[in-house]
Amino acid sequence: MARAVHTFDNGVRVFEDQLWEGQRARYQKRNVHEAEEEDIFVDLIRRIAPNGCYVDVGAAIGYYLILARKLAPHLEIHGVEPLERHWHLMRENLALNGLVPDTFKIHPEALTSSEGTEVFMDRGYSSRLAPIGEKKTITLSARWKGFLESLGLRKSKNVSLTIPTITVDTLAKRIGRSIDLLQMDVQGLEVEVLKGSTESMKDGVIRTFLIGTHGRMIGVPLHQECRDLLQAAGYTIEIDQPDTKEQPDGILVARK
C-alpha cells in the first residue's frame, strides 16, 4: 500500500506518517507548518540574491529546506540536523518533492556555545541537547536502541544519544561565505547557539537571523536575552514577537 502524502498549500509534500497529531490539528487552521513564521520566511528568502546562502539550524524532516528550494532554485542551502533518524525522513521528503539530496549540504552536528560532545535527547520534533544537569552517561542498551531507531526498526521512546557539537562560528568558517539568512529552531537552546556566534555576528558574516524562541516554560526572558545579544552585536531587530498565537514559539528577525 502506498504511503499517504500530506501536501501543504505552498506545494511542499511530506509523508503523512511523519506528522504527529498536534501538527495535523494546527494544519487544519492554516495548511502550512508554522502559520506566523511562514510569511516572514517567504519574504526573507525572496530578498536574498539568486546565488545567496541560506542555513536551517534544526532542519528536522526538511520542510524549510524544500520550501526554500521551491522559492529560490539557485540558492546555496545548508541544513544542520544531528538526529540520524531525521536524515532518513528528510531524504524521503526531498525525493518526494523531486529534489536531489546532493544539492543540499547537511551538517550532522548540533550547534551550541562550545565544541565537543553532548547528550542529545531524541524527542522527535522536540529533540534538543540535554539541559545542564541532565544525566550525561549513555548505557550500551540505550545506544543499541538509538541505532535501531535510526534504521527505522524500532519506534522512538525518548532515547538519549551522545552527539558531536560545534559552534555557529565553526559552521560559518566551514561554509566559507556570507550567510544571507540563518534560521534557527533549537527548542530552547537559542541563547547557547548565539553565544557560539560571536565572531560571525561581530564580522557580519550572518546578515539576517530568523529565530524561533522556545521560552514559554520560562517566560519572555529567553526571547529577550536573544534580542539583547543580537542588539549588542549591532543587529537591528526587524520583527519582535515573543508571544505568537498560532504556533508554539516566539519569532525574532534581526538584520545587519
N, C-alpha and C positions, 0 to 999 in steps of 0.2 A: 504494500500500500504506500502511495506517495505521501510524503510528509506535507502537512498543511503549511501554508506560507501566509504571513501577515504582510500586507502591503500598506505602507504609510501614505498619507496624502501627498508627500513630496516625492514619491516614487521609490523610496528605499524599501527593500524587501528583506525580511528575516524569517527564519523558520519559527513557526508558532510555538513549538515545544521548547524554545529557548526563553520564552517570556514567562513571567510569574503573574499571579492573579492581580496584584496591585497595579502592575503596569497595564494590564488589559483594561482594568476599570478606568484608569486615567486616560487611556486612548479613546474610550468611548465619548469623552467630553470633547477632546480635540485629538485627531489621529496623527499626532507627531510624538516623538519621545519626550520632549520637555516643552510644554506649551509656551512658557515665557522666555526660555533661553533660545528657542528655535529661531525666532525672528531676529534676535540680536546676532546669533551666529551667522545666519544667511547674509545679513548686512555687512558684517565684518569680513566674511570670505569674499564678498563681491568688491570690497575695497582693495583687496590685495592685487598686485600686478600679476598677469598671467603666469609668469615664471617664479612667483614668490614661494614662500615656505610656511607650512602650517604644521604644528605639532600638537597631538592629542595625548595628554597625560592621563592615563586611566582609560585606555581605548576600549576595554571590555570586548563586546562582540562586534565592534566595528561600525556602529551606527554613524557616528560623525565622520569617520574616515570615508565611508561610502558617500554620505551626503556632500562632503567637501569635493570629492572627485566628480560627482554629478554636476556641481555648481561651477567647478574650475578644472577642466580636464588636464591642464598642463601644470598644475600646482605640484610642487615637491611636498610630499606628505609623509610625516613620521608619526607612528603610534608607539606609545610607551605602555606596556602591559606585562606585568610579571607572572600572571597566572596562566600556566600552560593550557589548562582546560579552556580558557577563553581564546587562546590562539587557535585551537581547533574550530571553535564556533565561529570565530572571525573569518577563517579561511572558507568555511562553508558559506557564509554570507557574502563574501567577496565573489565567490564563484556564482552564487545565486543571482547576483546583480550584474553578471557578465564582466567582472573585473579581474585583472591578473594580479595575484598576490605579490609578485616580484616588483610591481610598480609602486609598492608601499614599503617603507623601511620600518620594521617592527623592532623595538628595543626591549629586551626581556628582563630588565631590572625594574626595581621600584625606585622612585625618587624620594629623597628625604634630605635632611640637613648634613649628612655625613656619608662616607663610603665604607663599605664592608659587607656584613650580612645582618639581617634582622629576621625576626619571626613575622610571618605573614599569615593572617587569619583568612582562610578561604570561606567567605560568606556569600558566595555568588556575586550579585551586583553590588553588595555592600562590602566586598573584600577590601582589606586595608592592612597596613602594618600594625602590629600589636602595640597598644599604648604602653608607656613606661610602667613597669611593674608587672606586666603580663609574663607568664611563665616562659622562659627562654629555651627550655630543653624540649627536644622533639624525640619521641620514642621511635624505635625501629618499626613498631606496628603502625604508628601514625604516618611514617614515611611511606610504608608499603600501601596504605590506604590512599594516600595522596597520589601515588604513582598509578594505581588502578583507576582513580577518578580522572586523572589526566588523559587516560586512554578511553574514557567513557565506559569502563567496565564496572564501575561502582558509583552509585548515587552519592553526591556530596553530603556529608554530615558535619560541616563546620570543622574541617581538618586544618591544623596549623602546619605551615611549611617554613623551612629556612630558605631565604632567597637573597640574592645579591642586591645591594643598594648603591646608587650613585647620586650625585647632585645635578641640578639643572646646569650648573657651570660646566661640569664634565660633559653632559649631554650636548650642550651648545658647542663646545670645542670639537666633539666628535662629528657633529653635523657640519661644522666648518663654514657657516654662513649666517647672515642675519635671519632671525626668525620673525616673520611678519605677524604671526598670531600663535600664541601658546594658550591652549585651552586646558583647564585642569579640573578633574573630578576625582578627588583622592580621599573622600569620606572622612573629613575632619583633620587631615594632615596638611592642610593648606599652608599653615604658618611654617611648618618644618620645611616644606618644599621651597617656600620663598626665602627662608634662611640659607638655603643652599644655592640661591640665585644671585648672591650679592654682586659678583663680578659682572654677570650678564646684565643685571639691572643697571649697575653703575655705568657700564660702557654702552648701554642702549642696544645691546645685541638682540634683545627681545623687544620688539616695537609695541606690541599690544598683548595684554593678558585678558583672558576671559576665564573667570574663576567661579566655580560653584562652591559656595561656602556652606559647610555642613556643621553649623554651630547651634542647631536647635536645642540640643540637650544641655548646652551650657550658655545659651542665650546669645545676644548680639556680640559680646566681646570678641569672639573668634573672627567674625566678619570685620569688626572694627580694627582688630590687630592686623589683619591682612591689608586693609585700606591704609593704615598708618605706615606699614613697611613700604608699600608702593609709593606713597607720597614722599616719604623720607628719601627714596631713591630717585625722586624727580619726576615721577609719573603723574599725569593728570587723570583724575577719576572721571570717567565719562558716564558710567552707569553705576548706581549705588543702591541696590535693593536687598536689604538684609532679611526681608520677610516677604517672600513670594507667596502667591495664593494657590497656584496650580501645580507646583512641583515642590519636592521636599528639601530644597536648598536655596540659599540666597544667591545673588548674582552680583559680581563686580567686574567692571571693564575698566582697564587702565591703559593709557597710551603715552608714549614718549616720542 
